[in-house]
Amino acid sequence: MDDTDLIHGHEYFDKVTGTFVPPIFLSSIFEQRGTAKKSDRGVDLKYSREENPTVIALERVLSKLEGSEDTLCFNSGMASISSIYLHGLRAGNNIIITSEAYGTSIKLAEDLVKFGVHVKKAYPSADDIISKIDRETVMVFIEVMTNPTLKVIDINQVSEKTGKSGIKLIVDNTFLSPYNFKPIKNGADLSLESLTKYLSGHNDLIGGSVSGNRKIILDIWEWRRMLGTILNPFSAYMALRGVKTLGIRMERHQANALKVAKYLASSSKITDVMYPGLPNNSYYSIAKRMFRGFGGVVSFKVKGGRNEAISVLKSLKLIKPSPSLGGTESIMTYPVLSASSSINKSDREKLGITDSLLRLSVGLEDVEDIISDLENSLSKI
Ligand code: PLP
């Protein structure tokens, strides 16, 4: 079960000391006398750019949580994404990516045009994604719950098509976390997470992971080795510590988020609340069917435009105007100037990413304090 795996899934035990808490293995090298210890994927432990025991302990936990054969950890979510692209794409290939996704994932894919890779953008719906598939398509990259307007894509419809056509389906699962949703069990070939967010959960490290079957993971392992993008042992230790409480943190994040969403929906200063956990949200039924919980991010539009949105951000006291999400602290971002700034304006308009949109990552503080901070900032517009 998830909560037990989060705590015990590393399987670490040291016979000499009796400890079952994986330590930080800072060693860069391991002895080579032909008797080297092998990692779970059968690779000799010899050099920490390739394999490191603290990182392996974290990878074991994540494989159990994702329901995958294997997992690799990287030094950022973007390192996970770039390694997946480099491993799976070559000149002449098409990648389909939704027009709404983390902006840097889209920008990096578009920049691969200089290596002969072409990007086709799709509206974040199963029908539009499927309609964009052609003979050159080798990869489809989606966020099942999109950043920042929290649209939900019916992954089962997409995976039925990609599975039959031999196209790799990649899911960035950062907004949901594998506690709420398991992409591999829903037909994805690879599930990736920015560990920076919910998985480590404390806004104190940068990391990423990729989970999938052993064969693909071994191929991507080679890219991680060549690019030198393995997670460092200190961050792996911190992530192992953070991930133990993922279940109870997610439950509290989403309980707080629902209360905040209800408050915002009742405010005369708000024109739209985007949270799939609200029964009147257009994605409520599909989200309820697919996810264990609705996550801790709530997006909303203030009455007015850019001036009003920025004024709300500036008046906040407890909630920090800051990028990122998924940590203990409540954080608010202005998507048109941050995560969505590299999405072109016409796509942003179609997606509802307007100048009045704000994205709130609801933290673990007392929800009354979060709501009172919002109330105070909204009273200024
Ligand atoms: N995917 C999503 C959905 C994100 O929001 C982010 C960062 O904000 C990333 C990937 C990139 O992760 P990292 O910042 O750890 O590189």
Residues whose N, C-alpha, C, O or C-beta is under 5 A from the ligand:
A	BS01	PLP	S76 G77 M78 Y102 N147 D172 T174 S194 T196 G207
